């Protein structure tokens, strides 16, 4: 059964667990998948596609907002299942491919938590087909470079409509805006600069990598969040 769209041409993949993944329409015949969840995510995404009557090969592009395993864990299997091109920012692509072995350059606690998570989330490394940079476009969507959580974090933006914010901006269970804890970030000061950059954009809907989507007045709420000192 088709789930209700968040806005026209954009759907949240259901039952993904604590990491979100989204499907967005590029044109009448092709779709974009934003993030793939953990290593178990591909089965859930493919089940969703089957339930909606969409063929996996209708996904032409898979974009990773960043390389962390809870977002890239099913990138390899989804690439195989769909034949889609896999895209990541140039600074996170070496982690997606396994060229850089270190899980993440964050604090000691952050690295420890990522290492423990990696024991239970075995990520198959895969070479991205497309290396993204700030300002690149895929159909009506633009890439916005937002380093801080990782060196190569990006957001995906459709003007006046939607921002896919990855882990640059999150929400809690009630939908309140937040940013990742300092110990999880490569550079928390840079992350806040990236959030300030995003607060200058105009969009109705914010779709975070974790937490509930904000479906009304999202850019105004983000500006208020920044003005209040990220509280």
N, C-alpha and C positions, 0 to 999 in steps of 0.2 A: 504494500500500500504506500502511495506517495505521501511523504510527510509534508506538512505545510511549509511553504517557502518563508524564509525570514524577510526577504523582500523579493521582488520579481527577479527570477533567474539566479537566486542564491539560496542554498540549502545547507543546514548543518547535518552532518552524518550522525545518526542516532547511535546511542549505546557504545560510544567509543571509550568510555571510562573517564579518567581525569584529564586527558589531553584531547583537545578539539580538532576536528578536521572538517573541511567545508568543500562543497561542490558549487561551482559558479559557471554560468553559461557564457561562453565566449561568443558564439554565434548560434544560429538555429541547429547546427549539426555537431558542435563540439563543445567540450566542457573542460574546465580547469579544476584540478584537485589541489587544495591548499593544505599542506601537511598530510602525514600518513599515520600519525599515532605511533604506538609502540609496535613491537614485533608481532603482536597479535592483531594489529589494526587492519591488515589487508583482508582477513576473513570477514570482518565486520563491514568494511567498505564494499566488498564484492557482494555480500549478502544484501546490503542496502540497494546496490545497483540492480540486482536481480529482482528485488521486491518492487522496484519502480519501473521495471521493464526497459532499463537502459543497458545497452551493451557496453562492456568495459572499454571496447575500442573507440567509444565516443569521447573518452578522456584523451585529449591530445597533449596536455601539458600537466606536469606535476611540479608545483613550486614548494620548496621547503623554506619556511620563514627563518629557520636556523638549523644547525646540525645536531642538536641534542637528540638523544635516542628516543625520547618520548614524542618526538615530532618526525624523526627520520627513520624510525624503527622498521617501517614497512615499505620504505622507498624502493628497495631492490625488488621485492615481490610484486609491488604494484606496477613497477615499470615493466616487469615480465608479463603480468596479467593483462595490461592495457596496450602495450606497445607505445606508450606516451613518452615524450621527451621529459627528462628529469632536469630541473633547473634549481640552482642554488647560487648564492652570492660568491664571488671569487674568494673571499677570505674564509668562508666556511666550507667551500667545496673540498679542500684537502682532508677535512675531517669526515665528510660524507664518504669519500672514496677510500679512506683508511691510509692515505699518504701520511697524514699526521696521526699518530697513534694515541697521543694523550687525549683523554676524554674531554677535559675542559680546563682552561686556565682561569680558575676562579680561586676562592680562598681555600685553605686547607680543609675546612669542614665541607665546603661545596664539592671539592674533588672527592672527598671520602664518600659523601652521599651519592654522587654520580657513579662511583666505582661499585658501591653496593647495589645500586639500581641496575647497573650493567650486568651483574651476575644473573639477574632474573629476566633481563631484557636483552637477549642476544641479537645484536644488530648485524645484519649482512651488509657489508660495505659495497658500494656501487659508485661507479664514475658518473657524475652529472654530465648530461649532454649539452647543457646550456649554462654558461657562466654569466651571471647577472651582475649589473652595476646600477647605481642610482640613476633613475630616469628611464630605464628600459621599459618597454611596453609589451604586453601580451594581450592582443585584442584591445578591449576598452580599459584594461587594467594597467596601472603603472607601478613600478618598483620604487620604493622609498628606502634608502639606506638608513638604518637606525642602529648603529653599533652601541654596545654597552652590555647587554646580556651575554652576547657572544661578539667576537670581532666582526662577524659577517651577518648579523641579524638584519632582516628586512621586514618591511610591511608592504601590503598590497592594497592599492587605493583605486577606487573608481570615483571620480569627482562628484561631490554633492550627494553621493549615495552610500558608499560603504568603505570601511577601513578594516582589513584583516591585520590584526596587530601582533600576531605571534606572541612571544613572551616579553615584548617591549612594554605592553600595557596588558594587565590582567584585570579580572574582577573576582570578587568573592561570591559566595552562594547567593547573597542577596542582590548581587549586581553592582555592588560598590566598587569603584575603580581602585586599583592598587598597582604597585610595581613589584617585581621580584625582590626578595630579601637580598641585602648586600652580599651575603656569602655565596649566593648563586650566580653572581654577575662577574663578568670579566672586568668591567669598569663601571661602577655605579654612578659616578659623576658624569661619565659619557652617556649612560643610559638616560639620565634626567635631561641632558641636552637634547637627546633624540625625542623624548616625550614632548619637550617644549616645541621642537620642530613640528611634530604632529599636531600640536594644539593650534597651529596656524592654518590648518586645513579645514575644509567644510565637508561634513558627511553626516548622514542621518543615523547610520547604524555602525556600531563597533563590534567586531567579532574577534574575541581574544583567544589566545592559545589555551588558556585555562579559565574556567568560570563561565558565567552566564552572559550571553550577548546583551548588549544595550541596543534597543530597537527604536528609541525615540530621542531626539535632541542630543545625539551622542557627542558631537563636536563641542556643543555648548557645555556639556557636563565635563568633558576633558579640559576645557579652558578653565572651568571653575576649580577642578582638581589641581591644576598647575598653579593657579592663583592662590590657592590655600596651602601651598607648600607641599604638595603631594600627600595631603592628609584627607 
